Amino acid sequence: MRRMLQRHPIPHHVWQSVTRRVCVLRGLDAVQMAHLREKTTWFLDRKSITGAQGLEVTQSMRVAVAAQACLLILNLGVEHFDGWVEVILYPGAFRVKHAQMDAIGLVRNEASVLTGESWLRGPVILSWDDVERDTYHYQAGHNVVLHEFAHKLDGLTGVTNGMPPLRRGMSRKRWAEAFSEAYDALCQQVAAGESGFINPYAATNPAEFFAVMSEYFFTAPDILKNCCPAVHKQLALFYQTAAPR
């Protein structure tokens, strides 16, 4: 790590100009920021961040993406981002086609427009328009970088199901109870057409619930703590950090 930091340092002026404007990093102390800079340097050394559809990716853009991704692993090992090597940035929302099986077993290709996507053993794909908005303009519960990289943590078990590999000493039973109860309550709320404080997209499936809860943990911890205190407690144990906001 020391050799890598010496070989490929992030220029001080770039680090300062980017990170001082990143909403989700506000409140981190000097020690945490120094640790985050190390993790971000590692990320940029090990992962490629490239543009699609003619998007020119600057060093500042790379730092903005990497720093927010590494906030998730600030107190976790870098091995939590093993198994993949690429981040792809589109200028804006992008269209994808996925095979979907209906209730009677017929498979259809369905197109959708996305702002981010995380492949289990492949790249993370992001819309730069949305990354830029979430990075520099605070929105409670919304951060596409945190969302898609939370899927990477979830997928370390080989499947994304809302149960990432937990820290030593954490209880899978308590995690499952906290998340299942909150997820079921949200699904019932959404089915009843009721509006709440949590993004209803979290009710899509347990994997999306974990990713959305991670967004709230770092961007709107007070909302999460009030709505889902048991989930907030489990995420605090997992990420081992007080949320910066």
C-alpha angles and dihedrals in degrees: 000000000000092000091048092050090052095046098046110023121170106241109252095233091052093048093048097044092051104037097045088063099044106108097207093055095058111118098029110130126231094266092050091048091051090050090047090051090055092050091046091051090051090049093052091048094051104033130055119223110198137172128239131203091025097307110155109217114211128202090252091055091050092050092048092054096041096046093053092045090051092051085076092057097035089118097023127079121269087241086079086078095049125124101049137059113191144074117188121200121202119195090242142341112334135211121238136177122217131179111246127189117216128212094277095047101261115142119219132177108237123191122214138170115237138186093201142004134185120202116211095234099007142059133322109238121202140178107235091208089060095040090053092048094049093042099053104020115057118232118172110243096003126108117130093195093055090044097053096041090049085062087057090057091046091050095057089096090059094258134061107233106134093268111101119181102285127222120265108278096024117122118236087200094056091044092050093046094049095046097039094051093048093043093050091048091051092047090053091048093050093046089053091052092243120149119225142168096270123078105259089222085079087073092065094093139319093273092056089044091058092047093049092045088053089053090053093044091061102030104031109014094158092058091048093046092051096044102035110015095166091052091048090052093051092048091049088055092046100046091034092214141101107243110256097232 
